[in-house]
Amino acid sequence: MLFQMSVEVERKFVCNADTLKTLEEIGAVCVGQRQFLDQYFDTPEFHLTLRDMWLRKRKGCWELKCSTSAVGGTEELSGERSKAAALCTRYKEITDLPEIYPRVKEVIKDACEDTEAALMLEDESWLSKLNLACFAEFTTDRRSFTLEEEGLQIDLDQADFGYHVGEIEVLVPEGGDVQSALEKIRKTAQKLGLPTGDQRVEGKMTVYLKRNHPEHYAKLLSKQIL
Ligand code: V4E
């Protein structure tokens, strides 16, 4: 992660037997393969995810992804560019715990006692104070590629519950140019021969929730969060 607070612009895609070959053909360079465990946290009532806020721990680090529907609006786009933009998600990514805590607390006001945050952040007592517990946990095998000319990353993910998905991703520093990130992703998707329709591809979490928390999944779907 380059920036403490950045906007992640991302398009997911379906991988097939030719994906690796196509990546090579368009000049993508493999920059590594790694495995990581993701643990997602929420209250029993799902206060966070119902507000499109995703709190997770990955490799011992806390990350909060928040919806940014207001960032880099697509109103000025038309035709193919507007359709391509609709296939992308835009989330603010916060990786600094003292920055994450007040945002989470703000949403879970009722459930929490007012205790000295600085002390609680040293251990993990802030989780129980805010009534947060892990509701999803899975491991991902990820192969990452870069496409230098576009300045973006492509990840091929294999989750341990049997779901395979690709992502084209650009990290934009806060206040940076989201439109140009959308354009880079559109061009790369074109090079990869991805469909131009309006069907978003499901992420790992969406599939995990559908299988493991079907009622919550249905709620998120009805609120158009997923
Ligand atoms: C479900 C969800 C979020 C949590 C997971 O975010 P995701 O980008 O899927 O994580 P990951 O591990 O695949 O990528 P990384 O963070 O390593 O780049 S954040 C937002 N959502 C909702 C959501 C949505 N509405 N639509 C799509 C296509 N994906 C996610």
py3Dmol code that shows the C-alpha trace and the ligand (Angstrom):
import py3Dmol

protein = """\
ATOM      1  CA  MET A   1       0.000   0.000   0.000  1.00  0.00           C
ATOM      2  CA  LEU A   2       1.574   3.250  -1.167  1.00  0.00           C
ATOM      3  CA  PHE A   3      -0.732   5.779   0.475  1.00  0.00           C
ATOM      4  CA  GLN A   4      -2.197   5.747   3.915  1.00  0.00           C
ATOM      5  CA  MET A   5      -5.546   6.858   2.503  1.00  0.00           C
ATOM      6  CA  SER A   6      -6.144   6.153  -1.145  1.00  0.00           C
ATOM      7  CA  VAL A   7      -8.993   5.285  -3.441  1.00  0.00           C
ATOM      8  CA  GLU A   8      -8.911   1.814  -4.906  1.00  0.00           C
ATOM      9  CA  VAL A   9     -10.516   1.698  -8.340  1.00  0.00           C
ATOM     10  CA  GLU A  10     -11.063  -1.863  -9.399  1.00  0.00           C
ATOM     11  CA  ARG A  11     -12.725  -4.092 -11.948  1.00  0.00           C
ATOM     12  CA  LYS A  12     -13.142  -7.801 -11.267  1.00  0.00           C
ATOM     13  CA  PHE A  13     -13.170 -10.312 -14.099  1.00  0.00           C
ATOM     14  CA  VAL A  14     -13.683 -13.999 -14.730  1.00  0.00           C
ATOM     15  CA  CYS A  15     -10.439 -15.920 -15.310  1.00  0.00           C
ATOM     16  CA  ASN A  16     -10.223 -18.749 -17.786  1.00  0.00           C
ATOM     17  CA  ALA A  17      -7.618 -21.188 -19.105  1.00  0.00           C
ATOM     18  CA  ASP A  18      -6.248 -18.497 -21.466  1.00  0.00           C
ATOM     19  CA  THR A  19      -5.902 -15.664 -18.938  1.00  0.00           C
ATOM     20  CA  LEU A  20      -2.211 -16.279 -18.168  1.00  0.00           C
ATOM     21  CA  LYS A  21      -1.347 -16.475 -21.864  1.00  0.00           C
ATOM     22  CA  THR A  22      -3.283 -13.285 -22.607  1.00  0.00           C
ATOM     23  CA  LEU A  23      -1.545 -11.437 -19.758  1.00  0.00           C
ATOM     24  CA  GLU A  24       1.805 -12.420 -21.231  1.00  0.00           C
ATOM     25  CA  GLU A  25       0.720 -11.352 -24.719  1.00  0.00           C
ATOM     26  CA  ILE A  26      -0.284  -7.855 -23.585  1.00  0.00           C
ATOM     27  CA  GLY A  27       3.067  -7.413 -21.786  1.00  0.00           C
ATOM     28  CA  ALA A  28       1.979  -7.896 -18.165  1.00  0.00           C
ATOM     29  CA  VAL A  29       4.887  -8.835 -15.906  1.00  0.00           C
ATOM     30  CA  CYS A  30       4.449 -11.186 -12.964  1.00  0.00           C
ATOM     31  CA  VAL A  31       5.622  -9.413  -9.814  1.00  0.00           C
ATOM     32  CA  GLY A  32       4.968 -12.145  -7.297  1.00  0.00           C
ATOM     33  CA  GLN A  33       2.824 -14.793  -5.760  1.00  0.00           C
ATOM     34  CA  ARG A  34       1.713 -14.789  -2.128  1.00  0.00           C
ATOM     35  CA  GLN A  35      -0.801 -16.250   0.236  1.00  0.00           C
ATOM     36  CA  PHE A  36      -2.726 -14.289   2.848  1.00  0.00           C
ATOM     37  CA  LEU A  37      -5.509 -14.730   5.363  1.00  0.00           C
ATOM     38  CA  ASP A  38      -8.330 -12.190   5.469  1.00  0.00           C
ATOM     39  CA  GLN A  39     -10.480 -11.830   8.588  1.00  0.00           C
ATOM     40  CA  TYR A  40     -13.509  -9.550   8.289  1.00  0.00           C
ATOM     41  CA  PHE A  41     -15.112  -7.994  11.373  1.00  0.00           C
ATOM     42  CA  ASP A  42     -18.547  -6.603  12.131  1.00  0.00           C
ATOM     43  CA  THR A  43     -21.120  -6.405  14.926  1.00  0.00           C
ATOM     44  CA  PRO A  44     -23.724  -9.189  15.233  1.00  0.00           C
ATOM     45  CA  GLU A  45     -26.191  -6.730  13.598  1.00  0.00           C
ATOM     46  CA  PHE A  46     -23.742  -5.989  10.763  1.00  0.00           C
ATOM     47  CA  HIS A  47     -23.620  -2.239  11.454  1.00  0.00           C
ATOM     48  CA  LEU A  48     -20.539  -1.758   9.237  1.00  0.00           C
ATOM     49  CA  THR A  49     -21.194  -3.830   6.143  1.00  0.00           C
ATOM     50  CA  LEU A  50     -24.791  -2.552   5.956  1.00  0.00           C
ATOM     51  CA  ARG A  51     -23.159   0.871   5.497  1.00  0.00           C
ATOM     52  CA  ASP A  52     -20.757  -0.535   2.918  1.00  0.00           C
ATOM     53  CA  MET A  53     -17.810  -0.408   5.336  1.00  0.00           C
ATOM     54  CA  TRP A  54     -15.487  -3.418   5.305  1.00  0.00           C
ATOM     55  CA  LEU A  55     -13.125  -3.838   8.259  1.00  0.00           C
ATOM     56  CA  ARG A  56     -10.510  -6.510   7.840  1.00  0.00           C
ATOM     57  CA  LYS A  57      -7.213  -7.798   9.143  1.00  0.00           C
ATOM     58  CA  ARG A  58      -4.747  -8.984   6.523  1.00  0.00           C
ATOM     59  CA  LYS A  59      -1.255 -10.136   7.396  1.00  0.00           C
ATOM     60  CA  GLY A  60      -1.606  -8.597  10.853  1.00  0.00           C
ATOM     61  CA  CYS A  61      -2.581  -5.149   9.493  1.00  0.00           C
ATOM     62  CA  TRP A  62      -5.951  -3.447   9.824  1.00  0.00           C
ATOM     63  CA  GLU A  63      -7.667  -2.076   6.718  1.00  0.00           C
ATOM     64  CA  LEU A  64     -10.992  -0.297   6.297  1.00  0.00           C
ATOM     65  CA  LYS A  65     -12.658  -0.017   2.921  1.00  0.00           C
ATOM     66  CA  CYS A  66     -15.435   2.568   2.677  1.00  0.00           C
ATOM     67  CA  SER A  67     -17.725   3.280  -0.213  1.00  0.00           C
ATOM     68  CA  THR A  68     -16.891   6.423  -2.171  1.00  0.00           C
ATOM     69  CA  SER A  69     -19.850   6.750  -4.500  1.00  0.00           C
ATOM     70  CA  ALA A  70     -19.281  10.502  -4.465  1.00  0.00           C
ATOM     71  CA  VAL A  71     -15.674  10.223  -5.625  1.00  0.00           C
ATOM     72  CA  GLY A  72     -14.927  10.668  -9.310  1.00  0.00           C
ATOM     73  CA  GLY A  73     -18.531  10.776 -10.506  1.00  0.00           C
ATOM     74  CA  THR A  74     -19.232   9.251 -13.905  1.00  0.00           C
ATOM     75  CA  GLU A  75     -21.923  11.744 -14.974  1.00  0.00           C
ATOM     76  CA  GLU A  76     -19.635  13.368 -17.505  1.00  0.00           C
ATOM     77  CA  LEU A  77     -18.841  10.053 -19.162  1.00  0.00           C
ATOM     78  CA  SER A  78     -20.883   8.730 -22.042  1.00  0.00           C
ATOM     79  CA  GLY A  79     -21.289   5.608 -24.144  1.00  0.00           C
ATOM     80  CA  GLU A  80     -18.668   2.874 -23.740  1.00  0.00           C
ATOM     81  CA  ARG A  81     -16.728   4.859 -21.129  1.00  0.00           C
ATOM     82  CA  SER A  82     -19.761   5.205 -18.901  1.00  0.00           C
ATOM     83  CA  LYS A  83     -20.573   1.487 -19.225  1.00  0.00           C
ATOM     84  CA  ALA A  84     -16.956   0.561 -18.467  1.00  0.00           C
ATOM     85  CA  ALA A  85     -16.940   2.824 -15.399  1.00  0.00           C
ATOM     86  CA  ALA A  86     -20.079   1.132 -14.089  1.00  0.00           C
ATOM     87  CA  LEU A  87     -18.174  -2.159 -14.012  1.00  0.00           C
ATOM     88  CA  CYS A  88     -15.637  -0.682 -11.585  1.00  0.00           C
ATOM     89  CA  THR A  89     -15.866  -0.220  -7.846  1.00  0.00           C
ATOM     90  CA  ARG A  90     -14.312   2.696  -5.986  1.00  0.00           C
ATOM     91  CA  TYR A  91     -13.480   2.340  -2.320  1.00  0.00           C
ATOM     92  CA  LYS A  92     -11.518   4.502   0.040  1.00  0.00           C
ATOM     93  CA  GLU A  93      -8.824   2.395   1.719  1.00  0.00           C
ATOM     94  CA  ILE A  94      -7.648   3.392   5.184  1.00  0.00           C
ATOM     95  CA  THR A  95      -4.741   1.513   6.725  1.00  0.00           C
ATOM     96  CA  ASP A  96      -3.924   3.585   9.792  1.00  0.00           C
ATOM     97  CA  LEU A  97      -5.619   2.162  12.914  1.00  0.00           C
ATOM     98  CA  PRO A  98      -5.956   5.510  14.778  1.00  0.00           C
ATOM     99  CA  GLU A  99      -7.743   6.712  11.615  1.00  0.00           C
ATOM    100  CA  ILE A 100      -9.883   3.562  11.297  1.00  0.00           C
ATOM    101  CA  TYR A 101     -11.067   3.485  14.915  1.00  0.00           C
ATOM    102  CA  PRO A 102     -13.056   6.780  15.028  1.00  0.00           C
ATOM    103  CA  ARG A 103     -14.757   5.957  11.711  1.00  0.00           C
ATOM    104  CA  VAL A 104     -15.856   2.559  12.987  1.00  0.00           C
ATOM    105  CA  LYS A 105     -16.870   3.970  16.372  1.00  0.00           C
ATOM    106  CA  GLU A 106     -18.972   6.664  14.723  1.00  0.00           C
ATOM    107  CA  VAL A 107     -21.113   3.972  13.085  1.00  0.00           C
ATOM    108  CA  ILE A 108     -21.416   1.791  16.198  1.00  0.00           C
ATOM    109  CA  LYS A 109     -22.100   4.642  18.654  1.00  0.00           C
ATOM    110  CA  ASP A 110     -24.880   2.899  20.609  1.00  0.00           C
ATOM    111  CA  ALA A 111     -22.951  -0.262  21.289  1.00  0.00           C
ATOM    112  CA  CYS A 112     -19.780   1.290  22.608  1.00  0.00           C
ATOM    113  CA  GLU A 113     -18.549   2.643  25.903  1.00  0.00           C
ATOM    114  CA  ASP A 114     -16.402   5.742  25.941  1.00  0.00           C
ATOM    115  CA  THR A 115     -12.972   4.444  26.814  1.00  0.00           C
ATOM    116  CA  GLU A 116      -9.521   5.842  26.126  1.00  0.00           C
ATOM    117  CA  ALA A 117      -8.918   4.859  22.489  1.00  0.00           C
ATOM    118  CA  ALA A 118      -5.156   5.187  22.580  1.00  0.00           C
ATOM    119  CA  LEU A 119      -4.953   2.493  25.261  1.00  0.00           C
ATOM    120  CA  MET A 120      -7.371   0.127  23.574  1.00  0.00           C
ATOM    121  CA  LEU A 121      -5.626   0.273  20.200  1.00  0.00           C
ATOM    122  CA  GLU A 122      -2.470  -1.181  21.700  1.00  0.00           C
ATOM    123  CA  ASP A 123      -4.120  -4.533  22.216  1.00  0.00           C
ATOM    124  CA  GLU A 124      -7.338  -5.625  20.540  1.00  0.00           C
ATOM    125  CA  SER A 125      -9.736  -4.635  23.320  1.00  0.00           C
ATOM    126  CA  TRP A 126     -11.296  -2.028  20.990  1.00  0.00           C
ATOM    127  CA  LEU A 127     -12.907  -4.917  19.095  1.00  0.00           C
ATOM    128  CA  SER A 128     -14.886  -6.195  22.083  1.00  0.00           C
ATOM    129  CA  LYS A 129     -15.677  -2.625  23.236  1.00  0.00           C
ATOM    130  CA  LEU A 130     -17.297  -2.018  19.859  1.00  0.00           C
ATOM    131  CA  ASN A 131     -18.923  -5.472  19.880  1.00  0.00           C
ATOM    132  CA  LEU A 132     -16.964  -6.496  16.802  1.00  0.00           C
ATOM    133  CA  ALA A 133     -16.222 -10.112  15.953  1.00  0.00           C
ATOM    134  CA  CYS A 134     -14.873 -11.964  12.967  1.00  0.00           C
ATOM    135  CA  PHE A 135     -17.690 -13.058  10.638  1.00  0.00           C
ATOM    136  CA  ALA A 136     -15.663 -14.190   7.619  1.00  0.00           C
ATOM    137  CA  GLU A 137     -12.249 -15.723   7.253  1.00  0.00           C
ATOM    138  CA  PHE A 138     -10.539 -17.166   4.203  1.00  0.00           C
ATOM    139  CA  THR A 139      -7.147 -17.570   2.617  1.00  0.00           C
ATOM    140  CA  THR A 140      -6.248 -16.336  -0.847  1.00  0.00           C
ATOM    141  CA  ASP A 141      -3.482 -17.428  -3.189  1.00  0.00           C
ATOM    142  CA  ARG A 142      -2.665 -14.367  -5.293  1.00  0.00           C
ATOM    143  CA  ARG A 143      -0.509 -13.952  -8.369  1.00  0.00           C
ATOM    144  CA  SER A 144       0.161 -10.286  -9.174  1.00  0.00           C
ATOM    145  CA  PHE A 145       1.105  -8.710 -12.479  1.00  0.00           C
ATOM    146  CA  THR A 146       1.877  -5.146 -13.512  1.00  0.00           C
ATOM    147  CA  LEU A 147       1.277  -3.423 -16.765  1.00  0.00           C
ATOM    148  CA  GLU A 148       3.931  -0.743 -16.680  1.00  0.00           C
ATOM    149  CA  GLU A 149       2.580   1.446 -19.477  1.00  0.00           C
ATOM    150  CA  GLU A 150      -0.797   1.792 -17.738  1.00  0.00           C
ATOM    151  CA  GLY A 151       0.625   1.859 -14.191  1.00  0.00           C
ATOM    152  CA  LEU A 152      -1.794  -0.675 -12.847  1.00  0.00           C
ATOM    153  CA  GLN A 153      -1.883  -4.056 -11.160  1.00  0.00           C
ATOM    154  CA  ILE A 154      -3.688  -7.202 -12.153  1.00  0.00           C
ATOM    155  CA  ASP A 155      -4.282  -9.877  -9.515  1.00  0.00           C
ATOM    156  CA  LEU A 156      -5.384 -13.450 -10.087  1.00  0.00           C
ATOM    157  CA  ASP A 157      -6.931 -14.742  -6.857  1.00  0.00           C
ATOM    158  CA  GLN A 158      -7.786 -18.264  -5.805  1.00  0.00           C
ATOM    159  CA  ALA A 159      -9.767 -18.328  -2.532  1.00  0.00           C
ATOM    160  CA  ASP A 160      -9.647 -21.431  -0.319  1.00  0.00           C
ATOM    161  CA  PHE A 161     -13.420 -21.920  -0.619  1.00  0.00           C
ATOM    162  CA  GLY A 162     -13.077 -22.647  -4.314  1.00  0.00           C
ATOM    163  CA  TYR A 163     -13.559 -19.302  -6.040  1.00  0.00           C
ATOM    164  CA  HIS A 164     -11.243 -17.907  -8.677  1.00  0.00           C
ATOM    165  CA  VAL A 165     -11.383 -14.236  -9.730  1.00  0.00           C
ATOM    166  CA  GLY A 166      -9.209 -11.624 -11.425  1.00  0.00           C
ATOM    167  CA  GLU A 167      -8.948  -7.902 -10.569  1.00  0.00           C
ATOM    168  CA  ILE A 168      -7.585  -4.955 -12.486  1.00  0.00           C
ATOM    169  CA  GLU A 169      -6.708  -2.317  -9.916  1.00  0.00           C
ATOM    170  CA  VAL A 170      -5.421   1.232  -9.726  1.00  0.00           C
ATOM    171  CA  LEU A 171      -4.657   2.966  -6.424  1.00  0.00           C
ATOM    172  CA  VAL A 172      -5.325   6.679  -6.613  1.00  0.00           C
ATOM    173  CA  PRO A 173      -4.006   8.968  -3.865  1.00  0.00           C
ATOM    174  CA  GLU A 174      -6.840  10.924  -2.202  1.00  0.00           C
ATOM    175  CA  GLY A 175      -7.852  13.805  -4.435  1.00  0.00           C
ATOM    176  CA  GLY A 176      -6.111  12.138  -7.400  1.00  0.00           C
ATOM    177  CA  ASP A 177      -7.463  11.478 -10.855  1.00  0.00           C
ATOM    178  CA  VAL A 178     -10.127   8.763 -10.633  1.00  0.00           C
ATOM    179  CA  GLN A 179     -11.248   9.364 -14.243  1.00  0.00           C
ATOM    180  CA  SER A 180      -7.824   8.498 -15.585  1.00  0.00           C
ATOM    181  CA  ALA A 181      -7.780   5.345 -13.411  1.00  0.00           C
ATOM    182  CA  LEU A 182     -11.127   4.318 -14.920  1.00  0.00           C
ATOM    183  CA  GLU A 183      -9.722   4.919 -18.397  1.00  0.00           C
ATOM    184  CA  LYS A 184      -6.603   2.808 -17.706  1.00  0.00           C
ATOM    185  CA  ILE A 185      -8.820  -0.026 -16.471  1.00  0.00           C
ATOM    186  CA  ARG A 186     -11.106   0.277 -19.513  1.00  0.00           C
ATOM    187  CA  LYS A 187      -8.150   0.053 -21.913  1.00  0.00           C
ATOM    188  CA  THR A 188      -6.656  -2.916 -20.072  1.00  0.00           C
ATOM    189  CA  ALA A 189      -9.987  -4.741 -20.013  1.00  0.00           C
ATOM    190  CA  GLN A 190     -10.204  -4.192 -23.762  1.00  0.00           C
ATOM    191  CA  LYS A 191      -6.700  -5.623 -24.266  1.00  0.00           C
ATOM    192  CA  LEU A 192      -7.652  -8.637 -22.167  1.00  0.00           C
ATOM    193  CA  GLY A 193     -10.745  -9.127 -24.305  1.00  0.00           C
ATOM    194  CA  LEU A 194     -13.134  -8.810 -21.343  1.00  0.00           C
ATOM    195  CA  PRO A 195     -16.870  -8.457 -21.983  1.00  0.00           C
ATOM    196  CA  THR A 196     -18.235  -4.938 -22.470  1.00  0.00           C
ATOM    197  CA  GLY A 197     -21.680  -5.688 -20.994  1.00  0.00           C
ATOM    198  CA  ASP A 198     -22.958  -4.266 -17.712  1.00  0.00           C
ATOM    199  CA  GLN A 199     -22.580  -7.414 -15.605  1.00  0.00           C
ATOM    200  CA  ARG A 200     -20.245  -6.898 -12.615  1.00  0.00           C
ATOM    201  CA  VAL A 201     -18.266  -9.972 -11.612  1.00  0.00           C
ATOM    202  CA  GLU A 202     -18.693 -11.136  -8.006  1.00  0.00           C
ATOM    203  CA  GLY A 203     -15.787 -10.638  -5.602  1.00  0.00           C
ATOM    204  CA  LYS A 204     -14.563 -13.268  -3.151  1.00  0.00           C
ATOM    205  CA  MET A 205     -16.494 -11.724  -0.263  1.00  0.00           C
ATOM    206  CA  THR A 206     -19.754 -11.675  -2.198  1.00  0.00           C
ATOM    207  CA  VAL A 207     -19.461 -15.392  -2.937  1.00  0.00           C
ATOM    208  CA  TYR A 208     -18.387 -16.123   0.654  1.00  0.00           C
ATOM    209  CA  LEU A 209     -21.435 -14.293   2.067  1.00  0.00           C
ATOM    210  CA  LYS A 210     -23.809 -15.940  -0.377  1.00  0.00           C
ATOM    211  CA  ARG A 211     -22.615 -19.345   0.835  1.00  0.00           C
ATOM    212  CA  ASN A 212     -22.071 -18.680   4.542  1.00  0.00           C
ATOM    213  CA  HIS A 213     -24.414 -15.812   5.517  1.00  0.00           C
ATOM    214  CA  PRO A 214     -27.266 -16.016   2.983  1.00  0.00           C
ATOM    215  CA  GLU A 215     -29.624 -13.772   4.978  1.00  0.00           C
ATOM    216  CA  HIS A 216     -27.055 -11.013   5.313  1.00  0.00           C
ATOM    217  CA  TYR A 217     -26.103 -11.455   1.660  1.00  0.00           C
ATOM    218  CA  ALA A 218     -29.773 -10.934   0.680  1.00  0.00           C
ATOM    219  CA  LYS A 219     -29.938  -7.760   2.813  1.00  0.00           C
ATOM    220  CA  LEU A 220     -26.772  -6.332   1.223  1.00  0.00           C
ATOM    221  CA  LEU A 221     -28.140  -7.156  -2.198  1.00  0.00           C
ATOM    222  CA  SER A 222     -31.460  -5.448  -1.481  1.00  0.00           C
ATOM    223  CA  LYS A 223     -29.582  -2.329  -0.299  1.00  0.00           C
ATOM    224  CA  GLN A 224     -27.516  -2.465  -3.500  1.00  0.00           C
ATOM    225  CA  ILE A 225     -24.285  -2.740  -1.496  1.00  0.00           C
ATOM    226  CA  LEU A 226     -23.411  -5.943  -3.338  1.00  0.00           C
TER     227      LEU A 226
END
"""
ligand_1 = """\
30
V4E
C -17.361 -6.996 -0.467
C -16.667 -5.681 -0.560
C -15.468 -5.399 0.034
C -14.580 -6.236 0.818
C -13.646 -6.969 -0.093
O -13.122 -6.138 -1.085
P -12.448 -6.749 -2.373
O -12.048 -5.686 -3.295
O -13.341 -7.787 -2.922
O -11.148 -7.394 -1.703
P -10.002 -8.203 -2.387
O -9.301 -8.967 -1.333
O -10.521 -9.003 -3.540
O -9.057 -7.111 -3.061
P -7.898 -6.176 -2.493
O -8.456 -5.370 -1.374
O -6.748 -7.029 -2.068
O -7.555 -5.310 -3.667
S -15.051 -3.804 -0.279
C -16.427 -3.588 -1.169
N -17.185 -4.650 -1.249
C -18.395 -4.608 -2.023
C -18.148 -4.990 -3.470
C -19.088 -4.674 -4.442
N -20.175 -3.974 -4.135
N -18.910 -5.058 -5.735
C -17.819 -5.760 -6.070
C -17.646 -6.187 -7.496
N -16.882 -6.065 -5.190
C -17.036 -5.705 -3.887
"""
view = py3Dmol.view(width=600, height=400)
view.addModel(protein, "pdb")
view.setStyle({"model": 0}, {"cartoon": {"style": "trace"}})
view.addModel(ligand_1, "xyz")
view.setStyle({"model": 1}, {"stick": {}})
view.zoomTo()
view.show()
